[in-house]
Amino acid sequence: MKLANDISDGFDAVGDIHFPIEASSNLNVPDIFIVARLVQAILNNKTVNVTYTSLSSGTGERELVPHAIVDNGLRWHVRAYDRKSQSFRDFVLTRISKVTIMETSEEIELAVEDADWQKVIPLVLVPHPKNIEHPLAIALDYGMENGQLVLNVRAAMAGYLLRRWNVDYTEQAALRGPEYQLWLQNRLALNKVSNLAIAPGYKDMILERH
């Protein structure tokens, strides 16, 4: 991160030295004023009325009780209790065009009631047993110990992590292709997690069950 942002920790004391580093561009950047209003509501346990545009229902107003701003590796979203669906959900920040702070939220709408947010589960990632010929290379990439990388993550974030790193979620490591370099070894740990639809291989497993 320091290299990508041209921070050299004093190595350029002699003069201006720029490292030959390039980083991929961010394709979506949230409005800082939208973020500021949401953070204000979070810090004061307030409800917000937002104008939100979703892929399924278009543009409309929603009453949310936000409790966290999250970078899932690909885009930013706000974790909030949605009064319309009466459930905790994720809302993409770039799809929020207006925020109005309202009244104080109720206890059942607070972060402590968000089960998937409060639950932390271990993910055991290993080199893909069928796509990788030399697993040591992958072990070095991810700093694995004994051929495993164990990450403790919030259940609400598990699906995002699996998608970002193309982790094969299938039971028998069934996904093929060079992009699938990792396999989730302890898939059963996610049995009760609700937001896994975006995990690589999740849809294939659903079809197999039916």
NUZA-701295 format. One record per atom (N, C-alpha, C, O): y, z, x; residue in one letter. Coordinates in steps of 0.02 Angstrom, whole numbers, padded with zeros to 5 digits, always signed. Each point is the difference from the previous one (the first is absolute). Layout:
# NUZA-701295
YZXa/...
# end
This chain:
# NUZA-701295
-00060+00000+00041m/+00060+00000-00041m/+00063+00000+00043m/+00048-00035-00015m/-00049+00075+00069k/+00058+00002+00044k/+00012-00068+00033k/+00056-00023+00004k/-00111-00009+00019l/+00007-00065+00032l/+00027-00051-00049l/+00043-00040+00017l/-00069+00041-00078a/+00021-00048-00050a/+00074+00007-00017a/+00032-00049-00020a/-00005+00109+00027n/+00070+00012-00015n/+00044+00002+00062n/+00057+00021-00002n/-00085-00044+00059d/+00037-00008+00062d/+00027+00066+00026d/+00055+00003+00028d/-00094+00051-00036i/+00019+00066+00026i/-00041+00012+00063i/-00061-00001-00002i/+00095+00011+00059s/-00036+00000+00063s/-00005+00067+00034s/-00026+00004+00056s/+00050+00050-00087d/-00007+00068+00027d/+00028+00006+00071d/-00029+00034+00042d/+00086-00066-00030g/+00034+00009+00064g/-00019-00047+00055g/+00029+00002+00054g/-00077-00047-00066f/-00020-00046+00052f/+00054-00052+00015f/-00003-00034+00052f/+00051+00027-00096d/+00053-00050+00011d/+00063+00032+00027d/+00055-00025-00012d/-00063+00080+00049a/+00059+00035+00027a/+00041-00044+00046a/+00060+00008+00005a/-00093-00054+00030v/+00035-00043+00048v/+00043-00051-00037v/+00054-00017+00025v/-00076-00007-00080g/+00037-00050-00038g/-00033-00013-00066g/-00047+00035-00019g/+00071-00086-00016d/-00029-00017-00065d/-00065-00039+00010d/+00000-00057+00024d/-00056+00088-00042i/-00065-00032+00005i/-00032-00002-00069i/-00005+00051-00034i/-00014-00110+00014h/-00031-00009-00066h/-00073-00019+00010h/-00015-00048+00035h/-00030+00086-00066f/-00071-00014+00007f/-00018-00063-00040f/+00028-00012-00053f/-00074-00028+00080p/-00022-00061-00035p/-00048+00015-00056p/-00059-00020+00003p/+00082+00055-00054i/-00042+00022-00056i/+00025-00031-00065i/+00061-00001-00012i/-00106-00022-00028e/+00017-00026-00066e/-00041+00038-00052e/-00057+00019+00012e/+00087-00007-00070a/-00034+00034-00055a/+00004-00044-00061a/+00047-00039-00009a/-00098+00045-00035s/+00000-00040-00061s/+00057+00022-00046s/+00020+00058+00001s/+00005-00105-00040s/+00056+00014-00044s/-00022+00037-00062s/-00056-00009-00025s/+00100+00051-00001n/-00011+00032-00065n/+00019-00049-00054n/+00057-00024-00002n/-00102+00010-00043l/+00014-00048-00053l/+00036+00031-00059l/+00031-00036-00039l/-00036+00102+00031n/+00036+00032-00055n/+00031+00065+00024n/-00033+00042+00031n/+00097-00034-00046v/+00037+00060+00021v/+00032+00030-00062v/+00039-00033-00033v/-00055+00096+00017p/+00029+00031-00061p/+00074+00012+00007p/+00026+00008+00055p/+00008-00006-00112d/+00072+00014-00003d/+00010+00073+00019d/-00029+00045-00032d/+00070-00032+00083i/+00010+00069+00024i/+00032+00044-00053i/-00012+00061-00001i/+00052-00090-00043f/+00032+00040-00052f/-00051+00020-00054f/+00005+00055-00028f/-00053-00098+00013i/-00055+00017-00045i/-00041+00057+00029i/-00016+00048-00034i/+00000-00054+00098v/-00039+00051+00034v/+00038+00067+00000v/-00030+00052-00013v/+00095-00054+00026a/+00040+00061+00002a/+00000+00036-00067a/-00004+00061-00003a/+00009-00099-00052r/+00000+00031-00066r/-00067+00032-00016r/-00004+00054-00029r/-00050-00088+00049l/-00067+00027-00012l/-00012+00063+00041l/-00028+00049-00025l/+00051-00050+00087v/-00008+00060+00042v/+00040+00058-00028v/-00023+00057+00000v/+00083-00071-00026q/+00040+00052-00032q/-00037+00031-00059q/+00000+00061-00008q/-00032-00104-00032a/-00038+00025-00057a/-00061+00041+00023a/-00015+00052-00030a/-00018-00075+00083i/-00059+00037+00026i/+00020+00069+00024i/-00033+00049-00016i/+00087-00045+00054l/+00021+00064+00028l/+00022+00050-00054l/-00003+00060+00011l/+00025-00086-00068n/+00025+00043-00054n/-00047+00004-00060n/+00018+00025-00052n/-00080-00051+00061n/-00050+00000-00055n/+00028-00029-00064n/-00008+00028-00054n/+00040-00086+00060k/+00030-00033-00058k/-00041-00060-00023k/-00035-00032+00040k/+00041+00017-00104t/-00028-00061-00028t/+00049-00057+00011t/+00060+00012+00004t/-00085-00073+00002v/+00044-00057+00007v/-00018-00053-00052v/-00058-00007-00019v/+00108-00029-00004n/-00010-00059-00041n/+00012-00060+00046n/+00053-00006+00030n/-00102-00037-00026v/+00006-00057+00045v/-00010-00066-00037v/-00035-00002-00051v/+00066-00050+00076t/-00014-00067-00022t/-00051-00029+00049t/+00014-00007+00059t/-00074-00008-00086y/-00055-00020+00044y/-00030-00066-00023y/-00009-00011-00060y/-00006-00032+00107t/-00031-00064-00015t/-00071+00000+00027t/-00011+00003+00060t/-00037-00008-00105s/-00071+00001+00021s/-00030-00070-00008s/+00027-00043-00035s/-00082+00032+00069l/-00034-00065-00004l/-00030-00011-00069l/-00006-00057-00023l/-00014+00111-00010s/-00036-00007-00063s/+00045-00002-00062s/-00014-00036-00048s/+00069+00075+00050s/+00041+00006-00061s/+00073-00020+00009s/+00039+00006-00046s/-00021-00031+00105g/+00069-00021+00010g/+00048+00058+00009g/-00019+00053+00025g/+00081-00064-00046t/+00053+00049+00011t/+00009+00047-00060t/+00000-00023-00058t/+00006+00087+00072g/+00010+00050-00053g/+00020+00066+00030g/+00002+00008+00060g/+00013+00040-00104e/+00019+00066+00023e/-00059+00047+00001e/-00044-00003-00044e/+00042+00047+00094r/-00053+00050+00006r/+00031+00067+00016r/+00050+00004+00036r/-00080+00049-00062e/+00019+00068+00018e/-00052+00026+00049e/-00059+00006-00016e/+00082+00010+00077l/-00044+00021+00053l/+00021+00068+00027l/+00058+00019-00003l/-00107+00017+00028v/+00013+00063+00036v/-00026-00011+00071v/-00059+00011+00014v/+00103-00032+00032p/-00022-00017+00068p/-00012+00062+00043p/+00034+00050-00008p/-00084-00054+00053h/-00010+00057+00045h/-00010-00021+00073h/-00004+00044+00044h/+00000-00110-00029a/-00008-00020+00070a/+00019-00074+00008a/-00012-00041-00044a/+00042+00026+00101i/+00012-00069+00021i/-00052-00017+00052i/-00010+00038+00047i/-00024-00094-00056v/-00059-00015+00042v/+00005-00070+00030v/+00017-00048-00034v/-00032+00044+00099d/-00009-00064+00034d/-00075-00012+00006d/-00034+00036+00037d/+00007-00084-00073n/-00073-00011+00001n/-00021-00051+00054n/-00057-00022+00001n/+00104+00005+00043g/-00015-00046+00054g/+00021-00072-00015g/+00014-00038+00047g/-00011+00020-00110l/+00021-00067-00020l/+00066+00001-00039l/+00040-00047+00005l/-00030+00099-00044r/+00062+00006-00038r/+00011+00073-00018r/-00044+00043+00009r/+00104-00029-00034w/+00018+00068-00019w/-00008+00010-00075w/+00014-00046-00039w/-00036+00105+00020h/-00003+00016-00071h/+00017+00073-00011h/+00003+00040+00047h/+00009-00023-00110v/+00013+00069-00018v/-00060+00025-00041v/-00023-00034-00047v/-00001+00092+00064r/-00055+00032-00037r/+00033+00043-00054r/+00043+00041+00015r/-00063-00051-00077a/+00035+00033-00055a/-00046+00009-00061a/-00049-00036-00009a/+00067+00085-00032y/-00031+00008-00065y/+00035-00048-00047y/+00061+00001-00007y/-00100-00044-00026d/+00026-00050-00046d/-00008+00026-00071d/-00057+00009-00024d/+00112+00004-00011r/-00004+00027-00067r/-00029-00049-00050r/-00026+00020-00052r/+00030-00084+00066k/-00027-00050-00046k/-00076+00003-00001k/-00031+00001-00054k/+00000+00000+00112s/-00073+00002+00004s/-00027+00071+00004s/-00060+00011-00004s/+00106+00037+00014q/-00018+00071+00008q/-00050+00009+00057q/-00051+00033-00007q/+00068-00063+00063s/-00043+00004+00059s/+00043-00009+00063s/+00056-00025-00003s/-00085+00045+00060f/+00034-00010+00064f/-00016-00070+00025f/-00058-00019+00002f/+00109-00017+00018r/-00009-00069+00021r/+00047-00016+00058r/+00043+00039+00018r/-00052-00099+00010d/+00043-00024+00054d/+00045-00056-00026d/-00023-00044-00037d/+00086+00046+00056f/+00048-00051-00022f/+00034-00029+00062f/+00029+00036+00040f/-00032-00102-00035v/+00028-00035+00059v/+00076+00006-00001v/+00032-00015-00050v/-00004+00038+00106l/+00072+00013+00002l/+00042-00063-00010l/+00053+00004-00032l/-00075-00060+00058t/+00040-00061-00006t/+00002-00027-00071t/+00040-00044-00015t/-00083+00071-00028r/+00000-00022-00070r/+00042+00045-00045r/+00005-00012-00060r/+00026+00063+00090i/+00045+00044-00037i/+00071-00023+00012i/+00023-00003+00057i/+00012-00014-00112s/+00068-00027+00007s/+00054+00049-00022s/+00059-00012+00012s/-00079+00067-00044k/+00050+00049-00022k/-00033+00068-00008k/-00057+00005-00024k/+00092+00048+00046v/-00025+00068-00006v/+00053+00045-00030v/+00056+00003+00026v/-00073+00031-00080t/+00045+00049-00030t/-00035+00067-00001t/-00054+00007-00028t/+00085+00043+00059i/-00029+00067+00003i/+00011+00036-00066i/+00054+00000-00028i/-00109+00031+00003m/+00003+00033-00065m/-00014+00074+00006m/+00023+00034+00046m/-00061-00007-00094e/-00012+00071-00005e/-00052+00024+00050e/-00032-00039+00035e/+00024+00105-00033t/-00052+00031+00042t/-00069-00017-00027t/-00009-00003-00061t/-00038-00007+00105s/-00067-00019-00020s/-00041+00061-00022s/+00018+00057+00012s/-00074-00072-00046e/-00046+00052-00024e/-00052+00015+00054e/-00011-00040+00045e/-00022+00098-00051e/-00049+00020+00051e/-00058-00049+00005e/-00024-00014+00055e/+00001-00012-00111i/-00058-00046+00002i/+00018-00066+00033i/-00045-00040+00014i/+00108+00028-00001e/+00022-00063+00030e/+00014+00005+00075e/+00020-00048+00032e/-00031+00107-00003l/+00016+00012+00070l/-00058-00020+00046l/-00057-00009-00022l/+00072+00005+00086a/-00049-00023+00050a/-00062+00043+00002a/-00055-00025+00014a/+00062+00089-00028v/-00059+00045+00003v/-00052-00019-00051v/-00059+00019+00007v/+00078-00057-00059e/-00047-00022-00052e/-00029-00069+00015e/-00043-00024-00037e/+00065-00007+00090d/-00023-00067+00019d/-00064+00008+00041d/+00003+00009+00061d/-00061-00013-00094a/-00064+00015+00032a/-00014-00046+00059a/-00021+00023+00053a/+00032-00088-00061d/-00014-00047+00055d/+00048+00009+00059d/-00016-00017+00056d/+00075+00044-00069w/+00047+00013+00054w/-00018+00063+00037w/+00005+00003+00062w/-00027+00047-00097q/-00017+00064+00031q/-00067-00001+00036q/-00010+00038+00048q/-00035-00081-00070k/-00067-00003+00030k/+00001-00039+00065k/+00022-00058+00002k/-00045+00089+00053v/-00005-00033+00065v/-00074-00011+00015v/-00041+00046-00005v/+00024-00108+00022i/-00070-00017+00013i/-00007-00033+00069i/+00047-00033+00023i/-00104+00041+00009p/-00012-00032+00064p/-00025-00072-00010p/-00044-00012-00042p/+00070-00034+00081l/-00026-00068+00001l/-00032-00011+00069l/+00033+00009+00051l/-00096-00029-00051v/-00035-00012+00063v/-00005-00075+00009v/-00038-00035-00034v/+00078+00009+00082l/+00001-00072+00013l/-00039-00015+00063l/+00005+00036+00050l/-00046-00089-00052v/-00041-00021+00057v/+00007-00075+00009v/+00020-00035-00047v/-00036+00009+00106p/-00001-00073+00009p/-00047-00032-00051p/-00054+00026-00014p/+00074-00082-00014h/-00041-00033-00051h/-00068-00018+00029h/-00003-00035+00051h/-00051+00059-00081p/-00067-00009+00029p/-00026-00072-00001p/-00048-00016+00034p/+00079-00028-00073k/-00025-00069-00006k/+00049-00053+00026k/-00020-00054+00018k/+00085+00071-00017n/+00049-00049+00021n/+00020+00007+00074n/+00028-00047+00029n/-00042+00104+00001i/+00022+00013+00068i/-00058-00001+00049i/-00048+00039-00007i/+00052-00084+00056e/-00054-00005+00050e/+00006+00053+00054e/-00050+00024+00026e/+00113-00006-00009h/+00011+00049+00054h/+00041+00058-00029h/+00062+00000+00006h/-00094+00049-00036p/+00035+00055-00033p/+00045+00041+00046p/+00047+00032-00023p/-00061-00033+00088l/+00043+00038+00046l/+00072-00024-00002l/+00046+00040+00007l/-00037-00105-00017a/+00068-00027-00004a/+00039+00031-00058a/+00059+00017+00008a/-00092-00010-00065i/+00032+00031-00058i/+00011+00075+00011i/+00051+00027-00020i/-00100+00005+00052a/+00008+00072+00015a/+00060+00012+00044a/+00036+00049-00009a/-00023-00095+00057l/+00058+00006+00043l/+00065-00013-00038l/+00050+00034+00010l/-00052-00083-00055d/+00059-00017-00040d/+00026+00060-00038d/+00061+00012-00003d/-00106+00027-00026y/+00019+00054-00046y/-00010+00069+00030y/+00005+00050-00036y/-00019-00046+00100g/-00009+00066+00032g/-00056+00040-00031g/+00007+00060-00009g/-00062-00092-00006m/-00057+00034-00031m/-00035+00047+00048m/-00001-00012+00061m/-00027+00064-00088e/-00042+00046+00038e/-00071-00003-00027e/-00011+00007-00060e/-00036-00018+00104n/-00070-00008-00020n/-00008-00056-00052n/-00041+00005-00046n/+00081-00057+00054g/-00006-00057-00045g/+00029+00010-00069g/-00014-00041-00045g/+00053+00094+00035q/+00028+00013-00066q/+00075+00018+00005q/+00023+00029+00049q/+00013-00048-00101l/+00069+00023-00009l/+00003+00038-00066l/-00011-00029-00053l/+00025+00094+00057v/+00003+00042-00060v/+00072+00013-00017v/+00038+00029+00040v/-00018-00049-00099l/+00069+00010-00024l/+00000+00043-00063l/-00039-00013-00046l/+00082+00063+00045n/+00009+00040-00061n/+00060-00027-00038n/+00056+00004+00025n/-00067-00030-00084v/+00054-00032-00038v/+00001+00027-00071v/-00050+00025-00026v/+00108-00031-00005r/+00005+00017-00071r/-00040-00051-00040r/+00000-00059+00016r/-00034+00082-00067a/-00039-00045-00042a/+00043-00056-00029a/-00023-00057-00007a/+00085+00073-00009a/+00045-00050-00028a/+00017-00056+00049a/+00022-00053-00021a/-00032+00065+00086m/+00017-00048+00051m/-00060-00038+00028m/+00008-00047+00038m/-00068+00067-00057a/-00061-00028+00030a/-00005-00075-00010a/-00015-00037+00047a/+00027+00013-00108g/-00005-00071-00014g/+00048-00041+00042g/-00018-00054+00024g/+00079+00079-00015y/+00049-00036+00041y/-00024-00006+00072y/+00006-00054+00030y/-00033+00108-00003l/-00022-00002+00069l/-00057-00050+00009l/-00001-00038+00048l/-00047+00039-00094l/-00057-00046+00004l/+00023-00072-00004l/-00027-00043+00036l/+00076+00029-00078r/+00023-00069-00006r/+00040-00021+00061r/-00008-00055+00025r/+00051+00100-00001r/+00043-00018+00057r/-00041-00019+00061r/+00017-00047+00036r/-00072+00083-00024w/-00040-00012+00059w/-00064-00039-00015w/-00045-00002+00042w/+00042-00028-00101n/-00058-00042-00019n/-00066+00036+00012n/-00046-00027+00031n/+00041+00089-00055v/-00060+00039+00008v/-00049-00018-00056v/+00016+00005-00059v/-00075-00026+00079d/-00052-00018-00048d/-00024+00063-00038d/-00026+00047+00030d/+00036-00048-00096y/-00017+00058-00041y/-00070-00005-00030y/-00024+00048-00030y/-00008-00105+00038t/-00065-00010-00033t/-00055+00045+00030t/+00004+00021+00058t/-00054-00008-00099e/-00053+00046+00019e/-00041-00024+00060e/-00019+00039+00043e/+00005-00104-00041q/-00043-00029+00052q/+00039-00041+00051q/-00029-00043+00033q/+00093+00055-00026a/+00042-00038+00047a/-00008-00075-00013a/-00017-00038+00045a/+00028+00018-00108a/-00017-00068-00022a/+00055-00051+00012a/-00014-00060-00004a/+00075+00080+00019l/+00054-00048+00008l/-00006-00036+00067l/-00013+00030+00052l/+00022-00096-00054r/-00005-00040+00060r/+00068-00030+00018r/+00041-00016-00044r/-00029+00009+00108g/+00062-00030+00024g/+00029+00040+00057g/-00009+00061+00002g/+00044-00094+00045p/+00028+00034+00058p/+00053+00052-00016p/+00015+00043+00041p/+00014-00048-00102e/+00052+00049-00019e/-00029+00068-00016e/+00036+00050+00000e/-00101-00047-00014y/-00032+00064-00017y/-00033+00029+00063y/-00058-00013+00014y/+00097+00051+00023q/-00024+00029+00063q/-00022+00073-00008q/-00032+00028+00044q/+00050+00001-00101l/-00016+00070-00012l/-00040+00008-00064l/+00007-00039-00047l/-00050+00089+00046w/-00040+00016-00060w/+00008+00074-00015w/+00001+00042+00045w/+00006-00026-00110l/+00004+00070-00022l/-00070+00028-00004l/-00040-00019-00043l/+00024+00065+00088q/-00068+00027+00004q/-00016+00051-00054q/-00057+00007-00020q/+00108+00029-00004n/-00012+00052-00050n/+00031-00018-00067n/+00040+00038-00028n/-00059-00095+00001r/+00028-00025-00062r/-00006+00049-00058r/+00044+00002-00043r/-00097+00038+00042l/-00011+00046-00056l/+00054+00054-00004l/+00010+00030-00053l/+00027-00018+00108a/+00054+00049-00001a/+00056-00021-00047a/+00041+00042-00019a/-00039-00107+00001l/+00053-00026-00043l/-00022-00010-00072l/+00035-00033-00039l/-00092+00061+00021n/-00028-00012-00067n/+00048+00016-00057n/+00000-00035-00050n/+00040+00087+00057k/+00044+00022-00054k/+00073-00020+00010k/+00044+00025-00036k/-00031-00069+00084v/+00068-00023+00013v/+00015-00057-00048v/-00041-00045-00010v/+00100+00046-00020s/+00015-00047-00055s/+00034-00065+00021s/-00003-00048-00038s/+00034+00045+00096n/+00040-00060+00017n/-00032-00042+00054n/+00033-00017+00050n/-00097-00001-00058l/-00035-00038+00051l/-00006-00074-00015l/-00034-00036+00037l/+00066+00013-00089a/-00008-00070-00020a/+00022-00048+00055a/-00023-00057+00002a/+00068+00079+00042i/+00025-00045+00052i/-00042+00004+00064i/+00012-00037+00047i/-00062+00081-00045a/-00042+00007+00059a/-00044-00061+00008a/-00030-00023-00049a/+00024-00006+00110p/-00042-00059+00011p/-00072+00013-00020p/-00033+00045+00026p/+00007-00086-00072g/-00068+00006-00023g/-00009+00040-00063g/-00054+00002-00028g/+00107+00030+00004y/-00005+00042-00060y/-00020-00042-00061y/-00044+00020-00038y/+00076-00077+00029k/-00015-00042-00058k/-00071-00027+00003k/-00033-00006-00052k/+00010-00010+00112d/-00069-00024+00007d/-00050+00053-00023d/-00050-00016-00031d/+00064+00079+00048m/-00045+00053-00019m/+00000+00011-00075m/-00052+00013-00030m/+00110-00020-00002i/+00004+00007-00072i/-00041-00054-00035i/-00036+00014-00048i/+00039-00076+00074l/-00038-00055-00029l/-00075+00012+00008l/-00039-00015-00045l/+00019+00043+00102e/-00071+00013+00012e/-00027+00051-00049e/-00058-00004-00022e/+00100+00053+00004r/-00023+00053-00046r/-00009-00026-00070r/-00037+00028-00040r/+00071-00084+00023h/-00006-00028-00067h/-00046-00060-00001h/-00010-00030-00053h/
# end
